[in-house]
Amino acid sequence: MDIFHGRPENLSGRQQREIAVYDLLDGMGIPYDRADHEAAMTIDDCKGVDELFGIEICKNLFLCNRQKTDFYLLLMPGKKKFVTKELCHQIGTPRLSFADESYMVELLNIHPGSVSVMGLMNDKENRVQLLIDRDVTKPEYFGCHPCVNTSSLRLRTADVLEKFLPGVHHMYRIVDL
């Protein structure tokens, strides 16, 4: 596995959702490093990428309320344990659960194992609320998938928070887990 700066030179065999991420980041002037790898379905599968990039790729959880009317993308450190009750209390929601794949595809155009903040570029109606654990905002660099789990990106955290999110018209809320 190697680190590359920017988009792949040859885009053949790449999914359109991945290419769209590169197009958007390039259009926003956001630099990024990329690594291609075997499918990484879990945070444990990302350990090699973490070591290569010298960062910790965060855990991305796609959640919804009981009525399936409110949707949340939670970014949290991979080593932290997710305690639903703690998050529900902070955001004033009585109950949260993992949202079905059909909502993931409909709202973010991504599939399980590929959930990423980059999927917010596809949420044109702002139906997904972004929740970020405070510890994710502290490191200089941020790691995520480009809407597919066979590549990973390293970007400056400030670029994600100050350029990418405003560019896709999404705000975020800090939570403490």
C-alpha positions, -999 to 999 in steps of 0.1 A, spaced: 0 0 0 14 34 -10 4 70 -4 -5 91 -35 -12 128 -36 -46 135 -51 -68 116 -75 -58 85 -93 -42 90 -127 -63 63 -142 -99 64 -133 -110 32 -151 -126 7 -127 -134 34 -102 -170 40 -91 -186 72 -100 -193 81 -63 -155 79 -57 -147 101 -87 -173 126 -76 -154 130 -43 -122 137 -61 -139 162 -84 -154 180 -55 -123 182 -34 -102 193 -64 -129 219 -73 -128 233 -37 -90 234 -37 -87 209 -8 -55 189 -10 -56 152 0 -35 121 1 -49 88 -10 -42 51 -4 -58 23 -23 -63 -10 -4 -85 -41 0 -121 -34 11 -121 -21 47 -155 -29 62 -147 -21 98 -125 2 119 -102 -27 126 -97 -32 88 -84 4 87 -54 -3 110 -30 -6 81 -42 27 66 -39 44 100 -3 33 103 5 43 67 -11 78 71 0 82 107 -35 90 118 -66 73 132 -95 70 108 -126 78 127 -156 56 131 -186 67 111 -221 57 123 -253 63 104 -281 66 129 -318 75 129 -346 81 154 -374 56 161 -397 71 135 -370 72 109 -375 109 102 -343 122 117 -309 110 104 -275 115 119 -240 108 108 -218 104 139 -180 107 136 -161 94 166 -127 80 174 -125 43 165 -113 33 199 -142 49 218 -172 29 228 -205 41 214 -230 45 242 -264 54 227 -278 68 259 -250 94 262 -256 107 226 -294 107 229 -292 128 260 -269 154 243 -290 158 212 -324 155 229 -336 124 211 -352 97 232 -339 68 211 -314 62 183 -306 31 162 -286 22 132 -304 34 100 -312 9 73 -289 6 42 -317 19 21 -316 53 38 -278 53 35 -281 48 -2 -310 73 -6 -295 101 15 -257 97 11 -253 74 -19 -231 51 1 -232 15 14 -223 -1 47 -185 -2 52 -181 30 31 -199 55 54 -180 87 53 -184 125 59 -178 128 21 -213 113 16 -228 146 28 -221 160 -7 -250 138 -18 -274 151 9 -287 180 -11 -318 185 12 -298 185 44 -317 156 59 -286 142 77 -273 160 107 -236 157 113 -224 150 149 -187 150 156 -171 139 188 -148 166 200 -118 143 199 -121 140 161 -116 177 157 -83 179 176 -58 162 153 -42 181 124 -53 154 100 -86 136 93 -90 102 76 -121 90 57 -132 69 27 -141 87 -6 -176 70 -5 -160 36 -13 -141 14 12 -113 4 -12 -96 38 -8 -89 61 20 -81 98 22 -60 120 46 -71 156 47 -64 185 70 -91 185 97 -94 223 93 -102 218 55 -129 194 63 -145 216 89 -139 250 73 -140 243 35 -157 210 28 -187 212 51 -196 248 42 -191 238 6 -217 211 8 -239 233 30 -237 212 61 -232 224 96 -219 201 124 -226 197 161 -199 188 186 -207 160 210 -187 145 239 -188 107 240 
